Amino acid sequence: MKVLFVAYHDPTVMDLASGVDHFHYRAICEHGFDVTTINSLVTPPVPFERLLARVYKRTGHRYMKFNMTTCWKASQATNQAVREFNPDLVFTIAHFPLVFYKGAAPCVYSIDATSYGVETLWPIYGQPAEWANMWQEKRAHNRCARILTNSDWSKGILENAYGVPGQKIRVFILPSALPWQVVPKTIDVRSWKELIKPVRLLLVGRDYRRKGIDIGIEIVHKLNAAGVRAELTICGAQGKPDEYVRFVGPFQKSDPGQLEEYISLYRQAHLLIHPAIFEPAGIVPSEAAAFGTPTITNDAGGLATTVKDGKSGFVLPKGSPAELYVQKIIEIVNNPDAYYTLCRKTRERYERELNWGYAGKWLADILHEVIDEHRADEGYHE
């Protein structure tokens, strides 16, 4: 069966966009599909669009995510590729190539969060641009046989704000983006995670404010002030280190040496803290789970799907202050046996559903399902 993969980034490169394009692409290839890709479809705005963006910027908001020129040209490139390749299905993780799609092949679209969902928790566009974003997304949704999204939160928004029928949506928990070769076949909880002081906290993220890095720093300082010796490693962002905080990375996963440094952070950490103000889904809790490292986060965006409360970490109420994280960490430190049990459960959840071995098969089954439905509708006979 033939799949046209319309990529946002080059899907052969693991280091782009946390590897999301790459791992989707690899999973589809590994399950026997004949895959052709097109990418680099974002085009510069025309002069009129540049003028609109400059004027709109005065409102203090960002202009629409994808200009109409990009939507038109990307859709035409997709239409042309469908005519030339004649695929059984079009797969994409970006909506803009489907806004003006008119091809015969059915489409499957994978999305972490809608523009509306992002705007409710992390407003950046303002109403006029948001209307334009939603108009584009709705047109793309109408051209899809299935929409895969990474959380129950996002599924609810697709149904309630966009009117997408529930039977058209599948929740696809974002798996770890670590190559399977570097994930240990077993973990030694008592050795790796022995709760000795200092408590080793890890925070992975590049966006200082959105990822809650300032909250993470407050957490580790308040822990030490409460008499719990703790240290925090922040991976991916830059900042000012102090006696409790160090900054490392970012690391390139395609470089073996850097990848080893990166995964050693998960192996050594007692807890991943993810106090994000907004997160569409979150890959890092799934990566941490590969090493039996539980995540403490809050119910902001899709995090309550990626992290199961009591099964692979703890999910605090949305917008929780540093004090609530501190309380939860102190509870954990005071109950080592419960912590070790949680580490084992976290690793079990990785083995069960937070890896691309499981997710790749799930994705392939969805693609086969859509192709079979389309062939039945078309009266296809082999």
KEKE-3310 file (N, C-alpha, C; in steps of 0.2 Angstrom, whole numbers, plus 5000, padded with zeros to 4 digits):
npx = (5004:5002:5008:5008:5018:5016:5026:5031:5044:5059:5058:5067:5077:5081:5083:5075:5061:5059:5059:5047:5041:5050:5049:5035:5036:5046:5039:5028:5035:5042:5031:5028:5023:5023:5032:5031:5039:5035:5041:5046:5037:5033:5031:5037:5028:5018:5020:5008:5003:5014:5013:5000:5004:5013:5005:4996:5004:5006:4995:5000:5000:5003:5003:4993:4996:5000:5003:4991:4996:5006:4997:4990:5000:5006:4995:4993:5004:5003:4992:4997:5007:4999:4992:5003:5009:4999:4994:4988:4984:4985:4996:4999:5007:5003:4992:4991:4994:4982:4972:4967:4966:4962:4963:4961:4964:4961:4964:4974:4977:4988:4989:4995:4989:4975:4974:4965:4964:4977:4977:4968:4975:4988:4989:4992:4989:4977:4961:4956:4967:4966:4953:4956:4966:4958:4948:4956:4960:4948:4944:4954:4951:4939:4943:4949:4949:4953:4957:4971:4975:4984:4979:4966:4961:4963:4955:4943:4942:4942:4930:4921:4924:4927:4918:4920:4916:4915:4918:4928:4940:4955:4964:4980:4993:5008:5023:5039:5053:5065:5078:5076:5087:5094:5087:5086:5084:5079:5076:5085:5078:5080:5094:5097:5088:5088:5083:5092:5100:5107:5090:5087:5082:5075:5072:5066:5066:5065:5058:5058:5048:5035:5037:5039:5051:5055:5047:5051:5064:5061:5054:5065:5073:5064:5062:5075:5075:5066:5072:5075:5087:5090:5093:5093:5093:5092:5088:5091:5087:5094:5102:5105:5116:5115:5119:5110:5105:5108:5112:5111:5115:5106:5105:5109:5101:5105:5118:5129:5137:5132:5119:5120:5124:5112:5102:5108:5104:5090:5091:5098:5090:5079:5066:5056:5052:5039:5033:5024:5016:5008:5006:5005:5006:5018:5033:5044:5040:5037:5049:5056:5049:5054:5065:5061:5058:5047:5035:5031:5019:5007:4989:4989:4984:4988:4994:4989:4985:4997:5004:4999:4990:4996:5001:5011:5017:5013:4999:4996:4984:4979:4990:4996:5005:5023:5023:5014:5020:5032:5026:5021:5033:5040:5032:5034:5048:5047:5042:5049:5046:5034:5038:5047:5039:5031:5040:5042:5030:5029:5039:5033:5022:5028:5033:5021:5013:5020:5029:5037:5036:5024:5016:5018:5013:5000:4997:4999:4989:4978:4980:4978:4965:4958:4962:4956:4942:4940:4943:4932:4921:4924:4921:4932:4941:4953)
npy = (4994:5011:5026:5044:5054:5069:5081:5092:5095:5089:5072:5062:5066:5065:5075:5086:5096:5088:5076:5072:5071:5062:5050:5046:5044:5034:5024:5021:5017:5005:4997:4991:4999:5008:5022:5039:5055:5072:5088:5104:5114:5127:5143:5159:5174:5184:5201:5208:5201:5202:5215:5215:5207:5215:5226:5220:5216:5227:5226:5218:5205:5189:5186:5176:5158:5150:5158:5162:5160:5150:5140:5138:5135:5124:5115:5114:5108:5096:5091:5089:5079:5069:5066:5062:5051:5043:5038:5027:5033:5049:5055:5067:5078:5091:5104:5113:5109:5103:5112:5117:5105:5093:5080:5063:5053:5047:5055:5056:5064:5069:5077:5088:5098:5109:5125:5133:5127:5129:5143:5145:5142:5147:5161:5169:5174:5182:5188:5190:5184:5171:5167:5165:5155:5145:5143:5138:5126:5120:5117:5109:5098:5094:5087:5075:5058:5052:5059:5060:5063:5069:5069:5067:5079:5087:5080:5083:5096:5096:5090:5099:5112:5113:5105:5092:5075:5063:5049:5050:5054:5049:5045:5047:5043:5052:5044:5040:5048:5042:5033:5015:5007:5012:5011:5003:4986:4981:4988:4993:4997:4999:5001:5011:5021:5023:5031:5042:5057:5071:5074:5070:5080:5083:5093:5096:5106:5119:5132:5144:5151:5145:5132:5132:5134:5143:5141:5128:5131:5138:5128:5119:5127:5129:5117:5114:5124:5119:5109:5098:5091:5094:5094:5102:5098:5107:5104:5109:5123:5139:5148:5155:5147:5140:5136:5125:5123:5118:5120:5112:5105:5110:5093:5084:5071:5063:5062:5050:5052:5063:5059:5049:5056:5063:5053:5049:5058:5055:5042:5044:5053:5056:5061:5067:5084:5093:5107:5114:5129:5127:5113:5104:5090:5083:5075:5072:5066:5053:5049:5049:5039:5027:5025:5022:5033:5043:5056:5072:5083:5095:5098:5104:5107:5094:5085:5077:5066:5061:5058:5047:5049:5043:5031:5033:5044:5060:5070:5086:5099:5111:5124:5124:5130:5132:5127:5116:5106:5105:5099:5087:5081:5080:5071:5060:5057:5054:5041:5029:5015:5016:5025:5017:5007:5015:5019:5007:5004:5015:5012:5000:5006:5013:5001:4996:5006:5018:5018:5017:5005:4999:5010:5012:5001:5003:5015:5010:5001:5010:5017:5006:5003:5015:5015:5003:5006:5016:5010:5001:5010:5015:5004:4995:4982:4969)
npz = (5000:4997:5003:5004:5012:5019:5025:5038:5043:5037:5037:5038:5047:5063:5073:5071:5077:5089:5084:5079:5066:5061:5068:5066:5052:5051:5058:5049:5038:5042:5044:5032:5022:5006:5005:5000:5001:5004:5008:5016:5013:5018:5013:5009:5014:5003:4997:5002:5012:5021:5024:5031:5042:5048:5052:5060:5070:5078:5087:5097:5096:5088:5070:5060:5060:5049:5033:5020:5007:5009:5013:5001:4991:4997:4997:4984:4980:4986:4980:4967:4970:4974:4962:4954:4961:4965:4978:4991:5002:5011:5023:5036:5048:5049:5046:5035:5022:5018:5017:5005:4999:4986:4982:4977:4986:5003:5019:5033:5048:5060:5076:5089:5096:5094:5086:5093:5105:5110:5111:5122:5133:5131:5125:5110:5098:5096:5092:5078:5070:5076:5072:5058:5059:5064:5054:5043:5049:5051:5038:5034:5043:5038:5027:5031:5034:5046:5062:5072:5088:5103:5116:5128:5131:5120:5111:5116:5113:5099:5096:5103:5100:5086:5080:5076:5072:5085:5082:5072:5077:5085:5100:5102:5111:5114:5111:5118:5111:5109:5102:5100:5103:5113:5125:5140:5142:5154:5170:5185:5198:5212:5213:5203:5207:5220:5235:5240:5247:5239:5233:5216:5204:5188:5174:5158:5144:5132:5131:5141:5149:5146:5148:5162:5169:5177:5188:5191:5196:5207:5215:5218:5226:5237:5242:5247:5257:5265:5271:5264:5255:5239:5221:5205:5188:5173:5157:5140:5140:5143:5157:5173:5183:5200:5217:5218:5206:5189:5172:5157:5140:5125:5118:5104:5097:5087:5087:5094:5106:5112:5114:5123:5134:5136:5139:5150:5160:5162:5167:5179:5187:5200:5199:5186:5184:5178:5176:5167:5160:5149:5139:5124:5123:5126:5126:5134:5147:5142:5138:5150:5157:5151:5158:5170:5177:5186:5183:5189:5187:5180:5177:5163:5147:5137:5147:5157:5150:5144:5156:5168:5182:5197:5191:5182:5187:5195:5193:5196:5200:5187:5184:5196:5210:5215:5229:5230:5222:5230:5241:5237:5232:5245:5251:5243:5246:5259:5259:5253:5248:5242:5232:5224:5220:5211:5202:5196:5190:5181:5172:5167:5161:5151:5143:5139:5132:5129:5119:5103:5097:5101:5097:5084:5078:5081:5074:5061:5060:5060:5048:5039:5041:5037:5023:5019:5021:5012:5000:5000:4999:4987:4979:4977:4970:4971)
capx = (5000:5006:5007:5011:5019:5017:5030:5032:5051:5062:5056:5073:5081:5078:5084:5070:5055:5059:5059:5040:5040:5054:5046:5029:5038:5049:5034:5025:5040:5043:5025:5027:5020:5028:5031:5035:5038:5036:5042:5049:5032:5031:5033:5037:5022:5018:5020:5002:5003:5019:5010:4995:5008:5016:5000:4993:5009:5004:4990:5004:4999:5006:4999:4991:5002:5002:4999:4987:5001:5008:4992:4988:5005:5007:4989:4994:5010:5000:4987:5001:5010:4994:4991:5009:5011:4993:4994:4981:4982:4989:4997:5002:5006:5002:4985:4991:4994:4975:4967:4964:4967:4956:4965:4956:4966:4959:4969:4975:4981:4990:4990:4996:4984:4973:4975:4960:4967:4983:4975:4965:4980:4994:4986:4998:4987:4972:4955:4956:4971:4963:4948:4959:4969:4952:4945:4961:4960:4941:4944:4958:4948:4934:4946:4952:4946:4954:4962:4974:4977:4988:4977:4959:4959:4963:4950:4937:4941:4940:4923:4916:4925:4927:4912:4923:4913:4920:4921:4933:4945:4958:4969:4987:4998:5014:5028:5046:5057:5072:5080:5075:5093:5097:5082:5088:5079:5076:5079:5086:5075:5084:5101:5096:5083:5089:5081:5097:5100:5101:5085:5089:5076:5076:5067:5068:5062:5068:5054:5059:5042:5030:5039:5039:5057:5055:5043:5056:5069:5057:5053:5071:5075:5059:5064:5081:5073:5062:5077:5076:5092:5088:5097:5089:5096:5088:5091:5088:5087:5100:5100:5110:5116:5117:5121:5105:5103:5113:5109:5115:5111:5102:5108:5107:5100:5108:5125:5129:5140:5127:5113:5122:5124:5105:5099:5110:5100:5084:5094:5101:5085:5074:5060:5056:5047:5036:5028:5023:5010:5004:5010:5000:5006:5024:5037:5049:5037:5037:5056:5058:5046:5058:5070:5057:5058:5041:5035:5027:5016:5000:4984:4989:4984:4987:4999:4985:4985:5004:5006:4994:4991:4997:5003:5018:5019:5007:4996:4993:4979:4982:4992:4999:5011:5029:5022:5011:5026:5036:5023:5021:5040:5042:5028:5038:5054:5046:5039:5053:5044:5029:5041:5050:5033:5029:5045:5041:5023:5031:5042:5028:5018:5032:5033:5014:5010:5023:5035:5035:5034:5017:5012:5019:5008:4993:4996:4998:4982:4973:4980:4975:4958:4956:4962:4950:4936:4940:4942:4925:4917:4925:4920:4938:4942:4960)
capy = (5000:5017:5032:5050:5058:5076:5082:5099:5095:5083:5066:5058:5069:5064:5080:5092:5096:5083:5069:5069:5069:5056:5043:5044:5042:5028:5019:5019:5013:4999:4992:4989:5004:5011:5029:5044:5061:5079:5093:5111:5117:5133:5148:5166:5178:5189:5208:5210:5197:5205:5221:5213:5205:5221:5230:5216:5215:5232:5224:5215:5198:5186:5185:5169:5153:5149:5162:5159:5158:5143:5135:5137:5132:5117:5111:5112:5103:5089:5088:5087:5073:5063:5064:5058:5045:5039:5034:5024:5037:5054:5056:5073:5081:5099:5105:5118:5106:5100:5117:5117:5098:5091:5074:5057:5049:5049:5059:5055:5070:5069:5084:5088:5102:5114:5132:5135:5124:5133:5150:5145:5141:5151:5165:5172:5176:5187:5185:5190:5178:5165:5165:5163:5149:5140:5142:5134:5120:5116:5115:5103:5093:5091:5083:5070:5052:5052:5064:5058:5068:5066:5069:5068:5086:5090:5077:5087:5103:5095:5089:5104:5119:5112:5101:5085:5069:5059:5043:5052:5055:5044:5048:5044:5046:5053:5040:5042:5049:5039:5026:5009:5004:5015:5010:4997:4980:4981:4993:4991:5002:5000:5004:5018:5026:5024:5038:5045:5064:5075:5071:5073:5082:5084:5097:5096:5110:5125:5138:5146:5153:5140:5125:5132:5133:5148:5137:5122:5133:5139:5121:5116:5131:5129:5110:5115:5128:5115:5104:5092:5092:5093:5098:5102:5099:5109:5102:5112:5130:5143:5152:5157:5142:5142:5130:5120:5122:5118:5120:5107:5104:5105:5088:5081:5063:5059:5061:5045:5054:5068:5055:5045:5061:5065:5048:5048:5062:5051:5036:5047:5057:5052:5063:5073:5089:5096:5112:5118:5132:5124:5108:5101:5083:5081:5069:5070:5061:5046:5047:5048:5033:5022:5023:5021:5040:5046:5064:5077:5089:5098:5096:5110:5105:5086:5082:5072:5060:5058:5056:5045:5050:5037:5026:5035:5050:5063:5076:5091:5104:5115:5130:5123:5134:5128:5124:5110:5102:5103:5095:5080:5078:5078:5065:5054:5056:5051:5035:5026:5009:5018:5028:5012:5004:5020:5018:5000:5006:5020:5008:4996:5010:5014:4995:4994:5010:5024:5017:5017:4998:4999:5016:5011:4996:5006:5019:5006:4998:5015:5018:5001:5004:5020:5013:4998:5009:5020:5005:4998:5015:5015:4997:4992:4974:4967)
capz = (5000:4995:5007:5003:5019:5018:5031:5040:5043:5034:5041:5039:5052:5070:5078:5070:5081:5094:5081:5078:5059:5060:5071:5062:5046:5052:5059:5043:5033:5045:5044:5025:5017:5001:5007:4997:5006:5002:5014:5015:5010:5020:5008:5012:5013:4998:5000:5005:5018:5025:5027:5036:5048:5052:5055:5065:5076:5083:5092:5102:5095:5082:5065:5059:5060:5042:5029:5015:5002:5011:5013:4994:4988:5000:4995:4977:4979:4989:4975:4962:4972:4973:4955:4951:4965:4966:4984:4994:5008:5013:5030:5038:5055:5048:5043:5030:5015:5017:5017:4998:4996:4982:4979:4978:4992:5010:5023:5040:5051:5067:5078:5096:5099:5089:5087:5098:5112:5112:5113:5128:5138:5130:5120:5106:5091:5096:5089:5071:5068:5078:5067:5052:5060:5065:5047:5040:5052:5049:5031:5034:5046:5033:5021:5034:5036:5054:5065:5078:5093:5108:5122:5129:5131:5113:5108:5118:5109:5092:5096:5105:5097:5079:5078:5072:5075:5089:5078:5067:5081:5089:5104:5101:5116:5111:5114:5118:5105:5110:5098:5105:5105:5119:5130:5143:5142:5161:5174:5192:5202:5219:5212:5200:5210:5228:5237:5245:5246:5237:5228:5209:5200:5181:5170:5151:5140:5129:5132:5148:5153:5145:5151:5169:5171:5183:5193:5193:5200:5214:5218:5221:5232:5242:5245:5252:5262:5270:5274:5259:5250:5232:5215:5199:5181:5168:5150:5134:5141:5146:5162:5178:5188:5207:5221:5218:5199:5184:5165:5152:5133:5122:5115:5098:5098:5081:5089:5099:5112:5115:5115:5129:5139:5137:5142:5157:5164:5164:5171:5186:5190:5204:5197:5181:5185:5172:5179:5162:5160:5144:5135:5120:5124:5130:5124:5139:5152:5139:5138:5157:5158:5148:5163:5176:5181:5186:5181:5193:5182:5182:5171:5158:5141:5137:5151:5161:5146:5144:5163:5172:5189:5201:5187:5179:5190:5198:5190:5201:5197:5182:5187:5203:5212:5217:5235:5229:5220:5235:5246:5234:5233:5252:5252:5240:5249:5265:5258:5248:5245:5237:5226:5220:5216:5206:5197:5192:5186:5176:5167:5164:5156:5145:5139:5137:5127:5128:5115:5096:5095:5101:5094:5077:5075:5082:5068:5055:5060:5058:5041:5035:5042:5032:5016:5018:5021:5006:4995:5000:4997:4980:4976:4974:4970:4969)
cpx = (5004:5004:5011:5012:5021:5020:5031:5040:5053:5062:5062:5078:5078:5078:5079:5064:5054:5058:5052:5038:5044:5051:5040:5032:5042:5044:5030:5029:5041:5037:5023:5024:5025:5027:5035:5033:5039:5037:5044:5043:5030:5035:5033:5031:5023:5018:5014:5001:5008:5017:5005:4999:5011:5011:4997:4998:5008:4999:4994:5003:5003:5001:4998:4997:5004:4999:4996:4991:5004:5003:4990:4993:5006:5001:4990:4999:5007:4996:4991:5004:5005:4992:4997:5010:5005:4993:4987:4979:4987:4990:5001:5002:5005:4996:4986:4991:4987:4970:4963:4965:4961:4958:4960:4958:4964:4965:4968:4979:4982:4992:4991:4990:4982:4975:4971:4962:4973:4981:4971:4969:4986:4993:4992:4995:4982:4966:4955:4961:4969:4958:4951:4962:4963:4949:4950:4960:4954:4941:4948:4955:4943:4937:4949:4947:4947:4958:4964:4977:4980:4986:4969:4957:4959:4957:4943:4936:4940:4933:4919:4917:4925:4922:4914:4919:4918:4922:4926:4940:4948:4963:4975:4992:5005:5020:5035:5049:5064:5073:5079:5081:5096:5093:5084:5082:5075:5079:5080:5084:5079:5091:5100:5093:5083:5088:5086:5098:5107:5096:5086:5083:5079:5071:5070:5064:5067:5065:5054:5052:5036:5031:5039:5045:5058:5052:5048:5061:5067:5056:5059:5074:5070:5060:5070:5079:5069:5066:5078:5081:5090:5092:5093:5094:5091:5091:5087:5088:5093:5098:5106:5110:5117:5119:5116:5103:5109:5109:5114:5111:5110:5107:5105:5107:5103:5115:5126:5132:5135:5120:5114:5122:5116:5101:5101:5106:5094:5086:5095:5095:5081:5067:5061:5050:5045:5031:5025:5016:5005:5009:5004:5000:5012:5027:5041:5046:5038:5044:5058:5055:5050:5064:5067:5057:5051:5041:5030:5025:5010:4995:4983:4989:4983:4991:4995:4984:4992:5006:5000:4995:4991:5000:5010:5020:5013:5005:4993:4988:4982:4984:4995:5005:5017:5027:5019:5016:5030:5033:5023:5028:5042:5038:5032:5044:5053:5043:5042:5050:5038:5032:5044:5045:5031:5034:5044:5035:5025:5034:5037:5023:5021:5032:5026:5012:5014:5030:5033:5034:5027:5013:5013:5014:5001:4992:4995:4991:4977:4974:4977:4967:4955:4956:4957:4944:4935:4939:4935:4920:4917:4923:4926:4938:4949:4960)
cpy = (5006:5023:5038:5053:5065:5079:5090:5100:5089:5077:5061:5060:5069:5070:5086:5091:5090:5076:5067:5067:5062:5050:5041:5041:5035:5022:5016:5015:5006:4994:4991:4993:5007:5019:5034:5051:5067:5084:5100:5115:5124:5138:5155:5170:5183:5196:5210:5207:5200:5211:5220:5211:5211:5225:5226:5216:5221:5231:5220:5207:5195:5185:5177:5164:5152:5154:5159:5157:5151:5138:5133:5133:5125:5113:5109:5107:5096:5086:5085:5080:5067:5061:5060:5051:5040:5035:5032:5029:5043:5055:5063:5075:5089:5100:5109:5115:5103:5106:5118:5110:5096:5084:5068:5053:5051:5051:5057:5061:5069:5075:5083:5092:5107:5121:5135:5133:5127:5140:5150:5145:5146:5156:5169:5176:5182:5185:5185:5184:5172:5162:5162:5156:5143:5138:5137:5127:5116:5114:5109:5097:5089:5086:5076:5064:5051:5057:5061:5063:5065:5067:5069:5075:5089:5086:5081:5093:5102:5094:5095:5111:5119:5108:5094:5079:5065:5053:5044:5053:5049:5047:5044:5047:5046:5049:5043:5043:5047:5033:5020:5006:5006:5014:5004:4992:4980:4986:4991:4997:5004:5003:5010:5023:5026:5031:5041:5053:5066:5072:5075:5074:5084:5088:5098:5100:5116:5132:5139:5147:5147:5134:5126:5132:5137:5144:5131:5125:5135:5133:5119:5120:5130:5122:5111:5119:5124:5109:5098:5094:5090:5097:5097:5103:5101:5108:5106:5120:5133:5147:5152:5151:5144:5136:5124:5118:5122:5117:5116:5107:5111:5100:5086:5073:5059:5058:5056:5048:5059:5064:5051:5050:5063:5059:5047:5052:5059:5046:5039:5050:5053:5054:5068:5077:5092:5101:5117:5122:5130:5119:5104:5093:5082:5075:5067:5066:5054:5044:5045:5041:5027:5020:5023:5027:5043:5054:5067:5083:5091:5097:5102:5107:5097:5082:5076:5066:5057:5055:5054:5045:5044:5031:5027:5042:5053:5069:5080:5095:5109:5122:5130:5127:5129:5124:5117:5105:5100:5098:5088:5077:5076:5071:5059:5052:5052:5044:5031:5020:5011:5021:5022:5008:5009:5020:5012:5001:5010:5016:5003:5000:5011:5007:4994:4999:5017:5023:5016:5010:4997:5004:5015:5006:4999:5011:5016:5003:5004:5017:5013:5001:5009:5018:5008:5001:5013:5015:5002:5003:5016:5009:4994:4985:4973:4962)
cpz = (5000:5000:5005:5010:5017:5025:5032:5040:5039:5038:5042:5044:5059:5074:5077:5074:5085:5091:5079:5071:5058:5062:5068:5055:5046:5053:5053:5038:5036:5045:5037:5020:5012:5002:5002:5001:5002:5008:5011:5011:5012:5016:5011:5010:5007:5001:5004:5012:5023:5028:5032:5042:5052:5055:5061:5071:5081:5088:5098:5102:5089:5077:5064:5058:5054:5037:5023:5009:5003:5011:5005:4991:4990:4998:4988:4976:4981:4983:4969:4964:4972:4966:4952:4955:4966:4972:4987:5000:5009:5020:5031:5045:5054:5044:5036:5023:5014:5016:5011:4995:4992:4979:4981:4984:4998:5014:5030:5043:5058:5070:5086:5099:5093:5091:5093:5105:5114:5115:5120:5134:5137:5124:5117:5100:5092:5092:5082:5068:5070:5074:5061:5053:5060:5058:5043:5043:5051:5042:5030:5037:5042:5028:5024:5035:5044:5056:5071:5082:5099:5115:5122:5129:5124:5109:5109:5114:5102:5091:5097:5102:5089:5076:5074:5076:5079:5086:5073:5071:5085:5093:5104:5106:5113:5114:5114:5112:5105:5106:5103:5107:5111:5126:5133:5143:5149:5165:5181:5196:5208:5218:5209:5203:5218:5230:5243:5243:5243:5232:5221:5205:5193:5177:5163:5147:5138:5131:5139:5152:5152:5148:5159:5172:5177:5189:5196:5198:5207:5218:5222:5227:5238:5246:5250:5258:5268:5273:5270:5254:5243:5227:5209:5193:5176:5161:5145:5134:5144:5152:5167:5183:5195:5211:5220:5211:5194:5177:5161:5145:5130:5119:5108:5098:5092:5083:5095:5106:5116:5117:5122:5135:5141:5141:5149:5162:5167:5169:5179:5190:5194:5201:5191:5183:5179:5173:5173:5163:5155:5140:5131:5122:5129:5129:5130:5145:5149:5139:5145:5159:5156:5153:5170:5181:5181:5185:5186:5188:5184:5175:5167:5151:5141:5141:5155:5157:5146:5151:5166:5179:5193:5198:5184:5182:5194:5194:5195:5197:5192:5186:5194:5205:5214:5224:5235:5226:5225:5240:5243:5234:5240:5253:5249:5244:5256:5265:5252:5244:5240:5231:5222:5216:5210:5200:5192:5187:5180:5170:5163:5159:5150:5140:5136:5132:5126:5124:5108:5093:5095:5097:5086:5074:5076:5076:5062:5054:5058:5051:5037:5035:5037:5025:5015:5017:5014:5000:4994:4998:4989:4976:4973:4975:4967:4963)
residu = (MET:LYS:VAL:LEU:PHE:VAL:ALA:TYR:HIS:ASP:PRO:THR:VAL:MET:ASP:LEU:ALA:SER:GLY:VAL:ASP:HIS:PHE:HIS:TYR:ARG:ALA:ILE:CYS:GLU:HIS:GLY:PHE:ASP:VAL:THR:THR:ILE:ASN:SER:LEU:VAL:THR:PRO:PRO:VAL:PRO:PHE:GLU:ARG:LEU:LEU:ALA:ARG:VAL:TYR:LYS:ARG:THR:GLY:HIS:ARG:TYR:MET:LYS:PHE:ASN:MET:THR:THR:CYS:TRP:LYS:ALA:SER:GLN:ALA:THR:ASN:GLN:ALA:VAL:ARG:GLU:PHE:ASN:PRO:ASP:LEU:VAL:PHE:THR:ILE:ALA:HIS:PHE:PRO:LEU:VAL:PHE:TYR:LYS:GLY:ALA:ALA:PRO:CYS:VAL:TYR:SER:ILE:ASP:ALA:THR:SER:TYR:GLY:VAL:GLU:THR:LEU:TRP:PRO:ILE:TYR:GLY:GLN:PRO:ALA:GLU:TRP:ALA:ASN:MET:TRP:GLN:GLU:LYS:ARG:ALA:HIS:ASN:ARG:CYS:ALA:ARG:ILE:LEU:THR:ASN:SER:ASP:TRP:SER:LYS:GLY:ILE:LEU:GLU:ASN:ALA:TYR:GLY:VAL:PRO:GLY:GLN:LYS:ILE:ARG:VAL:PHE:ILE:LEU:PRO:SER:ALA:LEU:PRO:TRP:GLN:VAL:VAL:PRO:LYS:THR:ILE:ASP:VAL:ARG:SER:TRP:LYS:GLU:LEU:ILE:LYS:PRO:VAL:ARG:LEU:LEU:LEU:VAL:GLY:ARG:ASP:TYR:ARG:ARG:LYS:GLY:ILE:ASP:ILE:GLY:ILE:GLU:ILE:VAL:HIS:LYS:LEU:ASN:ALA:ALA:GLY:VAL:ARG:ALA:GLU:LEU:THR:ILE:CYS:GLY:ALA:GLN:GLY:LYS:PRO:ASP:GLU:TYR:VAL:ARG:PHE:VAL:GLY:PRO:PHE:GLN:LYS:SER:ASP:PRO:GLY:GLN:LEU:GLU:GLU:TYR:ILE:SER:LEU:TYR:ARG:GLN:ALA:HIS:LEU:LEU:ILE:HIS:PRO:ALA:ILE:PHE:GLU:PRO:ALA:GLY:ILE:VAL:PRO:SER:GLU:ALA:ALA:ALA:PHE:GLY:THR:PRO:THR:ILE:THR:ASN:ASP:ALA:GLY:GLY:LEU:ALA:THR:THR:VAL:LYS:ASP:GLY:LYS:SER:GLY:PHE:VAL:LEU:PRO:LYS:GLY:SER:PRO:ALA:GLU:LEU:TYR:VAL:GLN:LYS:ILE:ILE:GLU:ILE:VAL:ASN:ASN:PRO:ASP:ALA:TYR:TYR:THR:LEU:CYS:ARG:LYS:THR:ARG:GLU:ARG:TYR:GLU:ARG:GLU:LEU:ASN:TRP:GLY:TYR:ALA:GLY:LYS:TRP:LEU:ALA:ASP:ILE:LEU:HIS:GLU:VAL:ILE:ASP:GLU:HIS:ARG:ALA:ASP:GLU:GLY:TYR:HIS:GLU)
# end
